[in-house]
Amino acid sequence: MFKQSLAAFAFAAAAFGAQANTYAIDPTHTFATFEAQHFGTSTLRGRFDKKEGTVQFDRAAKTGKVEVTIDTTSVSTGVAPLDKHLSSKDFFNATEFPTAKFVGDKLVFSGDKVTEVSGTLTMLGKSQPVTLKASNFNCYQNPMLKREVCGGDFETTIQRSQWGMAYGLPGIPDNVRLLIQVEAVKQ
């Protein structure tokens, strides 16, 4: 009886320890970009050059957690004066709030593929719920790294005013489309 209990405990402990795999976000294959209408004429696009984070997920249990930190001081549109304005108190206030962070703890799966991640986006000192929808998700064995890499294209639309970013309203629309293309390497 004792041996059976010990064997059951060892099996349960091994199964529990093997549940979630951890993946480190590869900053060279991860892009955080945004799109917003510019006074109803053209689409303004920008990106954040510095980002980091981790992903933990268990395909069998269909659970996981995502943490992505974006360095708001690295905002880049290709136009230096615009980057300076976006970094100012009118928008990202990057001096006072140098990072934005998404923490997602509700993953939705279709089979073994992630289709949605819901969590909280903290920006400008305020936290609001956000759901990122996946338009693509896949895992593969990277031939160079000899490790599994998982990733996909995720997007959502937020209202920037929910975080206190109200400069230019209503001329500059409130809705901002966020796009995150991410690849993460199994650790």
N, C-alpha and C positions, 0 to 999 in steps of 0.2 A: 504494500500500500504506500509506504513512504517513498520507494523508488518510483512508483507511478506518479505520485504527487510532485516529486522533484523533477521528473521528466516533463510533466505537464507545465510546471513553472518555468523550466528552462526553455521549452518550446514557446510559451507565451511571451517570455522576456525577449527571445530572439525575434519573434514576429513583431513585437512592439517596437524594438530598436530598429527594425528594417522598414518601418512604415513610410516615413517621409524622407525623401532625398533632398539634399541641399544643393542649390545651384547658385553660382556667383554670376552676376550680370557682367557680360563682356562689354565694356564701354566702346570698343572699336566696332562692335556689331549692334549697338543699341543707339537709337536716335529718338530724342524727345522733341517734337515740333508742335507748333501751334499755327492756326489760321484764323484770321478775323477780317471782317469787311472793313474797308477804309472809307468812311463817309459814303457808303453805298455805291462805291465805284469799283474798285479793284480789291483783290484779296491780298492782305498783308500776311506774309509768312515769315516765321522765325524759328530758331532752334536754340537748344541749350547744349553747349559743347561739353559740359562736365556733368556726369551722372554716375551713380553707383547704387548697388543694392544686392539683395539676395531673394531667391525664390525657394520655397520649400513646398513640395507637393507629393502626394501619394495618389497615384492613378487608381489603384485598387480601391482605396477607401474614398476616393473623390473628395479629398480635402487638401488644404494647403494654406500658405501665407506668402504674400509678396510685400517687399519693402523696397521702394525706390526713392532715392534722395537726389534732387536736382539742384545744382548750384545756380541760383538765379543771377549771380554776377557774370555767368558765362553766356548770357543771352546774346544772340547773334542774328542779325537780319541781313548782313552784308552792307549796311549803311551805318557808319560809325555814329553820326548825330542821332539817328533813330535808336540805336542801341543804348546810347547815353540816356535818352529820354525814357526808354522802357525800364532802365535800371533805377530811375529816379523815384521820388515819393509819389509821383502821379500814377505809376504802374506797380512794378515789383518791389520798390523800396529796398533794393538789394543791399544797401549799407546796413540797414537795421534788420532785415530778414534775408540773409544770404542763401537760405535754402528753402525749398518746398519739398514736402514729403508725402508720398502716397503709401498707405498701409492697407493692403487688401487681405481680408481673412475669410471671404466667402467666394469660393471658386465653383463655377457651374461647369459640368462636363457633358459632352456628348460622346459616349464611348470612353476612350482614354484621352480625348482632346479637350483642352480648356476652351470654353466658348465665352466665358464672362468672368470678370473679377470685380467684386464689390468691396468697398472699403471707405477710407477717409482720406481726403486730400487736405493737408495743412499747408496754408500759404498765408503770408502776411499776418501770422499769429492767429488765424481763424481756421477751424476745422469744419469741413462739410462732407456729407456723403457723396460718393462718386462711384459710378459703375462703368468699367471699361469693357467694351464688347470686342471679342476677337473675330477678325475677319479671316484669320489664318492662324493655325497652330500646328507645330510638328516637332518631333524629336528625331535626332539622327546621331549616328556614331561619327564624330569628327575624325577624318583620316589623319589630320596633322596632330591633334591633341590626344588622340586615342582615348577620348572620353565622350560620354553622351552630352549633346547640346540640345536644349529645348528652347523654343521661342515662337514668336508670332507677331502679328500686327494687331494692335489694340487701339481703340478710339472711343472718345466720348465728347459731348458738347457741354460746357459749363457756362454759367452766367457769372462773369467776373465780379459783378457787383456784390455777389454773396460773400466774397472775401474782402469787400471794401474797396475794390478797384473800380471807382466810378468816374474817373477822368474821361471827359469827352462825351459822356452820355447826354442826349441820345444820338448825337451825330456819329460817334463811333459805336457801333452796336455792342450790346451786352454779351451776346453769345460768342464764345471762343471754342473752336474745335481743337481738341488735343489729340495728337497721334503719337503713339509710342510703338516703335518697332524694336523688339527686344530679342536678344539671344543670351542664354545663360548656360554656363558650363558646370556640369556635375562635379561636385567636390569630393 
